């Protein structure tokens, strides 16, 4: 981790435990980054393969969603985000056949989300994270970000 190599969530948890802290504290951003406004522009994801491409080999993943109005919306969005989480956790250790299967299943989940009136946006970016171990040496990590918005949300720039 100190040499800048990619580490798993399990390693981050072990390091946090060794230093009696939380993973979120290890990944805390610098004061300068915390002062900057957050602007997020994510492309719309239109297939399960695109979801997999964003997830593939990411070090960390995050997601956000608009408040839901019904249990059905909650179930559909929750299920999709859970599938993204599960695929992200197992991607690097999986065989190619599993990757194809995941793309198909995530494509079906994406259709269900869209049928419920929502759209999924996602991208993978590299961000520097500072760790308390050595704050002077940020660690570049690949972050897969997903956002679920209602199709009618005015924040959506393109249909």
MDTraj code that builds the backbone (N, CA, C; nanometers):
import mdtraj as md
import numpy as np

residues = "UNK UNK UNK UNK UNK UNK UNK UNK UNK UNK UNK UNK UNK UNK UNK UNK UNK UNK UNK UNK UNK UNK UNK UNK UNK UNK UNK UNK UNK UNK UNK UNK UNK UNK UNK UNK UNK UNK UNK UNK UNK UNK UNK UNK UNK UNK UNK UNK UNK UNK UNK UNK UNK UNK UNK UNK UNK UNK UNK UNK UNK UNK UNK UNK UNK UNK UNK UNK UNK UNK UNK UNK UNK UNK UNK UNK UNK UNK UNK UNK UNK UNK UNK UNK UNK UNK UNK UNK UNK UNK UNK UNK UNK UNK UNK UNK UNK UNK UNK UNK UNK UNK UNK UNK UNK UNK UNK UNK UNK UNK UNK UNK UNK UNK UNK UNK UNK UNK UNK UNK UNK UNK UNK UNK UNK UNK UNK UNK UNK UNK UNK UNK UNK UNK UNK UNK UNK UNK UNK UNK UNK UNK UNK UNK UNK UNK UNK UNK UNK UNK UNK UNK UNK UNK UNK UNK UNK UNK UNK".split()
xyz = np.array([
    [0.0835, -0.1180, 0.0000],
    [0.0000, 0.0000, 0.0000],
    [0.0883, 0.1248, 0.0000],
    [0.1940, 0.1234, 0.0800],
    [0.2816, 0.2396, 0.0863],
    [0.3562, 0.2637, -0.0445],
    [0.3754, 0.1597, -0.1231],
    [0.4466, 0.1757, -0.2493],
    [0.3553, 0.2234, -0.3614],
    [0.2260, 0.2424, -0.3296],
    [0.1324, 0.2928, -0.4295],
    [0.0598, 0.1853, -0.5061],
    [0.0798, 0.0584, -0.4687],
    [0.0108, -0.0498, -0.5381],
    [-0.1324, -0.0613, -0.4900],
    [-0.2160, -0.1175, -0.5745],
    [-0.3575, -0.1374, -0.5457],
    [-0.3746, -0.2342, -0.4294],
    [-0.4698, -0.2037, -0.3405],
    [-0.4971, -0.2912, -0.2281],
    [-0.6456, -0.3218, -0.2224],
    [-0.6784, -0.4348, -0.1655],
    [-0.8184, -0.4759, -0.1554],
    [-0.8842, -0.4094, -0.0349],
    [-1.0163, -0.4187, -0.0320],
    [-1.0923, -0.3657, 0.0814],
    [-1.0515, -0.4374, 0.2093],
    [-1.0214, -0.5674, 0.1995],
    [-0.9804, -0.6436, 0.3166],
    [-0.8494, -0.5900, 0.3741],
    [-0.7553, -0.5536, 0.2876],
    [-0.6283, -0.4985, 0.3341],
    [-0.6527, -0.3640, 0.4021],
    [-0.7384, -0.2806, 0.3424],
    [-0.7703, -0.1517, 0.4043],
    [-0.8310, -0.1723, 0.5425],
    [-0.9194, -0.2708, 0.5551],
    [-0.9811, -0.2987, 0.6844],
    [-0.8771, -0.3471, 0.7849],
    [-0.7850, -0.4288, 0.7406],
    [-0.6804, -0.4789, 0.8303],
    [-0.5885, -0.3661, 0.8759],
    [-0.5514, -0.2777, 0.7849],
    [-0.4661, -0.1639, 0.8217],
    [-0.5400, -0.0733, 0.9197],
    [-0.6674, -0.0476, 0.8918],
    [-0.7471, 0.0363, 0.9821],
    [-0.7538, -0.0263, 1.1212],
    [-0.7754, -0.1574, 1.1264],
    [-0.7821, -0.2259, 1.2556],
    [-0.6480, -0.2179, 1.3283],
    [-0.5382, -0.2332, 1.2552],
    [-0.4056, -0.2279, 1.3169],
    [-0.3768, -0.0909, 1.3785],
    [-0.4315, 0.0140, 1.3183],
    [-0.4110, 0.1493, 1.3693],
    [-0.5293, 0.1983, 1.4529],
    [-0.6199, 0.1063, 1.4862],
    [-0.7363, 0.1367, 1.5686],
    [-0.8123, 0.2580, 1.5151],
    [-0.8442, 0.2520, 1.3854],
    [-0.9179, 0.3602, 1.3210],
    [-1.0159, 0.3002, 1.2211],
    [-1.0897, 0.3840, 1.1537],
    [-1.1857, 0.3409, 1.0527],
    [-1.1230, 0.3546, 0.9141],
    [-1.1701, 0.2747, 0.8188],
    [-1.1233, 0.2851, 0.6805],
    [-1.1501, 0.4264, 0.6276],
    [-1.2650, 0.4836, 0.6621],
    [-1.2981, 0.6185, 0.6154],
    [-1.1941, 0.7203, 0.6611],
    [-1.1362, 0.6996, 0.7790],
    [-1.0319, 0.7900, 0.8265],
    [-0.9034, 0.7714, 0.7465],
    [-0.8744, 0.6468, 0.7096],
    [-0.7568, 0.6221, 0.6262],
    [-0.7712, 0.6885, 0.4906],
    [-0.8940, 0.6923, 0.4401],
    [-0.9197, 0.7479, 0.3082],
    [-0.9573, 0.8949, 0.3125],
    [-0.9401, 0.9588, 0.4266],
    [-0.9800, 1.0989, 0.4416],
    [-0.9064, 1.1855, 0.3400],
    [-0.9799, 1.2809, 0.2847],
    [-0.9212, 1.3722, 0.1871],
    [-0.8463, 1.4831, 0.2587],
    [-0.7596, 1.5488, 0.1856],
    [-0.6841, 1.6599, 0.2427],
    [-0.7764, 1.7786, 0.2657],
    [-0.7384, 1.8724, 0.3547],
    [-0.8215, 1.9905, 0.3781],
    [-0.8488, 2.0688, 0.2497],
    [-0.7515, 2.0770, 0.1580],
    [-0.7723, 2.1493, 0.0331],
    [-0.8824, 2.0845, -0.0490],
    [-0.8805, 1.9522, -0.0602],
    [-0.9838, 1.8829, -0.1358],
    [-1.1195, 1.9004, -0.0709],
    [-1.1246, 1.9032, 0.0611],
    [-1.2517, 1.9163, 0.1307],
    [-1.3145, 2.0537, 0.1067],
    [-1.2346, 2.1551, 0.0749],
    [-1.2860, 2.2896, 0.0543],
    [-1.3401, 2.3103, -0.0871],
    [-1.2987, 2.2298, -0.1800],
    [-1.3412, 2.2471, -0.3181],
    [-1.4844, 2.1989, -0.3363],
    [-1.5635, 2.2689, -0.4185],
    [-1.6999, 2.2199, -0.4432],
    [-1.6952, 2.0907, -0.5228],
    [-1.7910, 2.0039, -0.4966],
    [-1.7956, 1.8760, -0.5652],
    [-1.8836, 1.8897, -0.6891],
    [-1.8246, 1.8641, -0.8034],
    [-1.8970, 1.8663, -0.9301],
    [-1.8821, 1.7291, -0.9924],
    [-1.9943, 1.6670, -1.0216],
    [-1.9912, 1.5325, -1.0757],
    [-2.0651, 1.5288, -1.2090],
    [-1.9966, 1.4849, -1.3113],
    [-2.0590, 1.4627, -1.4409],
    [-2.0299, 1.3178, -1.4777],
    [-2.1345, 1.2377, -1.4787],
    [-2.1202, 1.0967, -1.5094],
    [-2.1997, 1.0633, -1.6343],
    [-2.1446, 0.9831, -1.7237],
    [-2.2210, 0.9416, -1.8417],
    [-2.3285, 0.8396, -1.8045],
    [-2.4349, 0.8392, -1.8828],
    [-2.5403, 0.7415, -1.8607],
    [-2.4908, 0.6032, -1.9011],
    [-2.5210, 0.5059, -1.8181],
    [-2.4841, 0.3674, -1.8466],
    [-2.6045, 0.3012, -1.9122],
    [-2.5816, 0.2367, -2.0263],
    [-2.6928, 0.1818, -2.1035],
    [-2.6896, 0.0300, -2.1184],
    [-2.5884, -0.0361, -2.0570],
    [-2.5840, -0.1825, -2.0687],
    [-2.5120, -0.2424, -1.9484],
    [-2.5365, -0.3701, -1.9284],
    [-2.4671, -0.4417, -1.8231],
    [-2.3176, -0.4468, -1.8478],
    [-2.2783, -0.4564, -1.9737],
    [-2.1355, -0.4573, -2.0081],
    [-2.0699, -0.3265, -1.9662],
    [-2.1395, -0.2142, -1.9887],
    [-2.0842, -0.0855, -1.9457],
    [-2.0708, -0.0796, -1.7934],
    [-2.1679, -0.1332, -1.7218],
    [-2.1575, -0.1370, -1.5760],
    [-2.0344, -0.2168, -1.5339],
    [-2.0131, -0.3313, -1.5985],
    [-1.8970, -0.4145, -1.5680],
    [-1.7661, -0.3430, -1.6022],
    [-1.7652, -0.2712, -1.7136],
    [-1.6441, -0.1984, -1.7526],
    [-1.6066, -0.0935, -1.6484],
    [-1.7066, -0.0286, -1.5888],
    [-1.6794, 0.0699, -1.4843],
    [-1.6269, -0.0010, -1.3589],
    [-1.6857, -0.1135, -1.3251],
    [-1.6472, -0.1867, -1.2042],
    [-1.5132, -0.2587, -1.2146],
    [-1.4796, -0.3058, -1.3339],
    [-1.3652, -0.3953, -1.3516],
    [-1.2378, -0.3390, -1.2903],
    [-1.1854, -0.4122, -1.1946],
    [-1.0572, -0.3814, -1.1305],
    [-1.0537, -0.2482, -1.0569],
    [-1.1685, -0.1917, -1.0235],
    [-1.1694, -0.0701, -0.9423],
    [-1.1232, -0.1045, -0.8012],
    [-1.0527, -0.0124, -0.7389],
    [-1.0069, -0.0325, -0.6019],
    [-1.1191, -0.0064, -0.5019],
    [-1.2005, 0.0917, -0.5332],
    [-1.3068, 0.1368, -0.4436],
    [-1.4280, 0.1668, -0.5298],
    [-1.5472, 0.1509, -0.4750],
    [-1.6652, 0.1931, -0.5485],
    [-1.7604, 0.2633, -0.4547],
    [-1.8340, 0.3550, -0.5141],
    [-1.9299, 0.4334, -0.4383],
    [-2.0573, 0.4458, -0.5203],
    [-2.1683, 0.4673, -0.4496],
    [-2.2932, 0.4886, -0.5220],
    [-2.3796, 0.5860, -0.4456],
    [-2.4704, 0.6478, -0.5185],
    [-2.5668, 0.7396, -0.4596],
    [-2.6951, 0.7257, -0.5401],
    [-2.8047, 0.7667, -0.4810],
    [-2.9338, 0.7530, -0.5475],
    [-3.0289, 0.8580, -0.4928],
    [-3.1276, 0.8875, -0.5742],
    [-3.2328, 0.9791, -0.5332],
    [-3.3242, 0.9101, -0.4334],
    [-3.3864, 0.9869, -0.3437],
    [-3.4832, 0.9235, -0.2529],
    [-3.5920, 0.8509, -0.3325],
    [-3.6318, 0.7371, -0.2807],
    [-3.7349, 0.6577, -0.3477],
    [-3.8709, 0.6865, -0.2846],
    [-3.9764, 0.6639, -0.3624],
    [-4.1102, 0.6932, -0.3143],
    [-4.1913, 0.5725, -0.2735],
    [-4.1518, 0.4550, -0.3225],
    [-4.2303, 0.3350, -0.2934],
    [-4.1377, 0.2195, -0.2580],
    [-4.1953, 0.1158, -0.1993],
    [-4.1182, -0.0042, -0.1680],
    [-4.0678, -0.0695, -0.2960],
    [-4.1498, -0.0645, -0.4018],
    [-4.1080, -0.1242, -0.5291],
    [-3.9830, -0.0540, -0.5824],
    [-3.9810, 0.0797, -0.5772],
    [-3.8623, 0.1534, -0.6215],
    [-3.7424, 0.1171, -0.5345],
    [-3.7648, 0.1092, -0.4040],
    [-3.6583, 0.0728, -0.3107],
    [-3.6022, -0.0654, -0.3438],
    [-3.6901, -0.1593, -0.3706],
    [-3.6462, -0.2954, -0.4017],
    [-3.5640, -0.3003, -0.5307],
    [-3.6111, -0.2317, -0.6337],
    [-3.5432, -0.2350, -0.7637],
    [-3.4064, -0.1682, -0.7552],
    [-3.4011, -0.0492, -0.6971],
    [-3.2741, 0.0231, -0.6881],
    [-3.1795, -0.0472, -0.5912],
    [-3.2318, -0.0896, -0.4776],
    [-3.1481, -0.1609, -0.3805],
    [-3.0889, -0.2877, -0.4374],
    [-3.1686, -0.3621, -0.5120],
    [-3.1207, -0.4855, -0.5727],
    [-3.0097, -0.4577, -0.6743],
    [-3.0291, -0.3571, -0.7566],
    [-2.9277, -0.3221, -0.8575],
    [-2.7972, -0.2793, -0.7905],
    [-2.8065, -0.1922, -0.6909],
    [-2.6853, -0.1468, -0.6226],
    [-2.6171, -0.2611, -0.5479],
    [-2.6961, -0.3528, -0.4936],
    [-2.6373, -0.4695, -0.4263],
    [-2.5632, -0.5573, -0.5274],
    [-2.6235, -0.5767, -0.6453],
    [-2.5555, -0.6549, -0.7492],
    [-2.4246, -0.5885, -0.7900],
    [-2.4254, -0.4554, -0.8050],
    [-2.3019, -0.3843, -0.8391],
    [-2.1961, -0.4083, -0.7311],
    [-2.2368, -0.3994, -0.6069],
    [-2.1450, -0.4231, -0.4950],
    [-2.0871, -0.5652, -0.5017],
    [-2.1746, -0.6629, -0.5182],
    [-2.1306, -0.8021, -0.5203],
    [-2.0354, -0.8299, -0.6361],
    [-2.0669, -0.7776, -0.7531],
    [-1.9791, -0.7969, -0.8691],
    [-1.8452, -0.7288, -0.8452],
    [-1.8488, -0.6082, -0.7909],
    [-1.7242, -0.5371, -0.7619],
    [-1.6344, -0.6126, -0.6657],
    [-1.6946, -0.6787, -0.5671],
    [-1.6180, -0.7542, -0.4681],
    [-1.5520, -0.8781, -0.5280],
    [-1.6134, -0.9360, -0.6292],
    [-1.5634, -1.0640, -0.6805],
    [-1.4983, -1.0545, -0.8185],
    [-1.4988, -0.9396, -0.8813],
    [-1.4565, -0.9263, -1.0204],
    [-1.3158, -0.9783, -1.0469],
    [-1.2194, -0.9328, -0.9692],
    [-1.0792, -0.9653, -0.9980],
    [-1.0468, -1.1137, -0.9832],
    [-1.1236, -1.1842, -0.9007],
    [-1.0965, -1.3257, -0.8779],
    [-1.1775, -1.4170, -0.9686],
    [-1.2597, -1.3591, -1.0538],
    [-1.3535, -1.4382, -1.1334],
    [-1.2975, -1.4718, -1.2713],
    [-1.3520, -1.5779, -1.3268],
    [-1.3171, -1.6241, -1.4608],
    [-1.3969, -1.5461, -1.5658],
    [-1.3522, -1.5474, -1.6918],
    [-1.4218, -1.4739, -1.7970],
    [-1.5698, -1.5101, -1.8117],
    [-1.6050, -1.6356, -1.7933],
    [-1.7461, -1.6752, -1.8061],
    [-1.8320, -1.6022, -1.7025],
    [-1.7782, -1.5848, -1.5836],
    [-1.8494, -1.5104, -1.4796],
    [-1.8684, -1.3650, -1.5212],
    [-1.7677, -1.3064, -1.5845],
    [-1.7775, -1.1678, -1.6314],
    [-1.8921, -1.1518, -1.7304],
    [-1.9037, -1.2468, -1.8220],
    [-2.0122, -1.2419, -1.9209],
    [-2.1473, -1.2578, -1.8512],
    [-2.1545, -1.3491, -1.7582],
    [-2.2785, -1.3708, -1.6834],
    [-2.3164, -1.2446, -1.6047],
    [-2.2190, -1.1820, -1.5426],
    [-2.2450, -1.0589, -1.4665],
    [-2.2961, -0.9474, -1.5572],
    [-2.2377, -0.9349, -1.6752],
    [-2.2830, -0.8316, -1.7688],
    [-2.4291, -0.8542, -1.8054],
    [-2.4653, -0.9791, -1.8281],
    [-2.6044, -1.0108, -1.8616],
    [-2.6973, -0.9779, -1.7443],
    [-2.6620, -1.0235, -1.6249],
    [-2.7474, -1.0020, -1.5079],
    [-2.7573, -0.8541, -1.4715],
    [-2.6467, -0.7815, -1.4824],
    [-2.6523, -0.6381, -1.4548],
    [-2.7329, -0.5648, -1.5617],
    [-2.7280, -0.6151, -1.6843],
    [-2.8124, -0.5571, -1.7901],
    [-2.9596, -0.5720, -1.7577],
    [-2.9979, -0.6887, -1.7045],
    [-3.1376, -0.7102, -1.6646],
    [-3.1752, -0.6174, -1.5488],
    [-3.0859, -0.6023, -1.4520],
    [-3.1116, -0.5122, -1.3387],
    [-3.1247, -0.3680, -1.3869],
    [-3.0421, -0.3303, -1.4832],
    [-3.0480, -0.1956, -1.5395],
    [-3.1827, -0.1712, -1.6068],
    [-3.2317, -0.2691, -1.6814],
    [-3.3637, -0.2562, -1.7454],
    [-3.4739, -0.2377, -1.6410],
    [-3.4664, -0.3104, -1.5314],
    [-3.5660, -0.2970, -1.4253],
    [-3.5622, -0.1570, -1.3640],
    [-3.4421, -0.1042, -1.3435],
    [-3.4278, 0.0311, -1.2891],
    [-3.4881, 0.1327, -1.3861],
    [-3.4599, 0.1167, -1.5138],
    [-3.5136, 0.2092, -1.6137],
    [-3.6650, 0.1950, -1.6262],
    [-3.7165, 0.0739, -1.6187],
    [-3.8616, 0.0535, -1.6222],
    [-3.9305, 0.1183, -1.5023],
    [-3.8587, 0.1324, -1.3916],
    [-3.9129, 0.1969, -1.2719],
    [-3.9043, 0.3495, -1.2812],
    [-3.8489, 0.4009, -1.3924],
    [-3.8433, 0.5452, -1.4130],
    [-3.7146, 0.6123, -1.3690],
    [-3.6081, 0.5348, -1.3558],
    [-3.4795, 0.5892, -1.3131],
    [-3.3749, 0.5683, -1.4223],
    [-3.2637, 0.6389, -1.4104],
    [-3.1507, 0.6233, -1.5013],
    [-3.0253, 0.6022, -1.4172],
    [-2.9322, 0.5240, -1.4708],
    [-2.8072, 0.4946, -1.4000],
    [-2.6930, 0.5632, -1.4753],
    [-2.6067, 0.6274, -1.3979],
    [-2.4900, 0.6954, -1.4513],
    [-2.3677, 0.6389, -1.3802],
    [-2.2559, 0.6298, -1.4516],
    [-2.1379, 0.5742, -1.3873],
    [-2.0102, 0.6012, -1.4626],
    [-1.9007, 0.6034, -1.3886],
    [-1.7681, 0.6219, -1.4470],
    [-1.6645, 0.5773, -1.3463],
    [-1.5456, 0.5488, -1.3970],
    [-1.4331, 0.5153, -1.3102],
    [-1.3274, 0.6228, -1.3276],
    [-1.2823, 0.6767, -1.2163],
    [-1.1796, 0.7801, -1.2171],
    [-1.0713, 0.7422, -1.1173],
    [-0.9556, 0.7999, -1.1347],
    [-0.8461, 0.7794, -1.0402],
    [-0.8420, 0.9008, -0.9481],
    [-0.8431, 0.8735, -0.8188],
    [-0.8361, 0.9792, -0.7189],
    [-0.7208, 0.9517, -0.6251],
    [-0.6599, 1.0594, -0.5767],
    [-0.5563, 1.0459, -0.4760],
    [-0.6203, 1.0446, -0.3380],
    [-0.5787, 0.9490, -0.2562],
    [-0.6247, 0.9403, -0.1186],
    [-0.5035, 0.9557, -0.0279],
    [-0.5236, 1.0269, 0.0810],
    [-0.4170, 1.0419, 0.1790],
    [-0.4496, 0.9540, 0.2985],
    [-0.3497, 0.8824, 0.3454],
    [-0.3659, 0.7945, 0.4595],
    [-0.2922, 0.8536, 0.5781],
    [-0.3451, 0.8290, 0.6953],
    [-0.2812, 0.8807, 0.8158],
    [-0.1419, 0.8224, 0.8346],
    [-0.1178, 0.7074, 0.7789],
    [0.0135, 0.6428, 0.7922],
    [0.1228, 0.7353, 0.7394],
    [0.1010, 0.7930, 0.6212],
    [0.1964, 0.8865, 0.5612],
    [0.1189, 0.9869, 0.4767],
    [0.0653, 1.0935, 0.5393],
    [-0.0169, 1.1898, 0.4650],
    [0.0581, 1.2622, 0.3537],
    [0.1912, 1.2585, 0.3570],
    [0.2678, 1.3284, 0.2533],
    [0.2737, 1.2495, 0.1233],
    [0.2323, 1.1219, 0.1265],
    [0.2367, 1.0376, 0.0070],
    [0.0968, 0.9892, -0.0278],
    [0.0249, 1.0655, -0.1102],
    [-0.1092, 1.0194, -0.1482],
    [-0.1006, 0.8923, -0.2326],
    [-0.2049, 0.8126, -0.2216],
    [-0.2125, 0.6873, -0.2953],
    [-0.3215, 0.7013, -0.4015],
    [-0.2866, 0.6802, -0.5262],
    [-0.3837, 0.6872, -0.6358],
    [-0.4655, 0.5586, -0.6375],
    [-0.5964, 0.5736, -0.6340],
    [-0.6845, 0.4575, -0.6359],
    [-0.7925, 0.4785, -0.7416],
    [-0.8312, 0.3691, -0.8048],
    [-0.9360, 0.3711, -0.9058],
    [-1.0718, 0.3613, -0.8361],
    [-1.1585, 0.4598, -0.8625],
    [-1.2895, 0.4658, -0.7965],
    [-1.3993, 0.4510, -0.9003],
    [-1.4839, 0.3495, -0.8823],
    [-1.6021, 0.3319, -0.9672],
    [-1.7185, 0.4024, -0.8976],
    [-1.7777, 0.5003, -0.9667],
    [-1.8877, 0.5784, -0.9091],
    [-2.0154, 0.5545, -0.9878],
    [-2.1252, 0.5340, -0.9146],
    [-2.2562, 0.5136, -0.9763],
    [-2.3571, 0.6073, -0.9121],
    [-2.4479, 0.6569, -0.9932],
    [-2.5526, 0.7467, -0.9471],
    [-2.6834, 0.7055, -1.0130],
    [-2.7895, 0.6929, -0.9330],
    [-2.9210, 0.6569, -0.9845],
    [-3.0129, 0.7774, -0.9637],
    [-3.0676, 0.8295, -1.0740],
    [-3.1564, 0.9457, -1.0686],
    [-3.2874, 0.9147, -1.1393],
    [-3.3932, 0.9820, -1.0969],
    [-3.5200, 0.9726, -1.1700],
    [-3.4992, 1.0271, -1.3106],
    [-3.5653, 0.9667, -1.4068],
    [-3.5517, 1.0105, -1.5459],
    [-3.5926, 1.1566, -1.5625],
    [-3.6788, 1.2050, -1.4758],
    [-3.7272, 1.3433, -1.4847],
    [-3.6399, 1.4434, -1.4090],
    [-3.5313, 1.3994, -1.3499],
    [-3.4457, 1.4877, -1.2710],
    [-3.3837, 1.5952, -1.3597],
    [-3.3978, 1.7237, -1.3230],
    [-3.3434, 1.8311, -1.4062],
    [-3.1911, 1.8345, -1.4089],
    [-3.1239, 1.7602, -1.3218],
    [-2.9772, 1.7550, -1.3229],
    [-2.9239, 1.6736, -1.4405],
    [-3.0103, 1.5948, -1.5025],
    [-2.9670, 1.5129, -1.6164],
    [-2.9517, 1.6048, -1.7377],
    [-2.8314, 1.6084, -1.7934],
    [-2.8024, 1.6988, -1.9042],
    [-2.8538, 1.6471, -2.0375],
    [-2.8395, 1.5183, -2.0613],
    [-2.8824, 1.4574, -2.1876],
    [-2.9736, 1.3407, -2.1586],
    [-3.0721, 1.3157, -2.2445],
    [-3.1654, 1.2039, -2.2194],
    [-3.0970, 1.0677, -2.2289],
])
top = md.Topology()
chain = top.add_chain()
for i, resn in enumerate(residues, 1):
    res = top.add_residue(resn, chain, resSeq=i)
    for name in ("N", "CA", "C"):
        top.add_atom(name, md.element.get_by_symbol(name[0]), res)
traj = md.Trajectory(xyz[None], top)
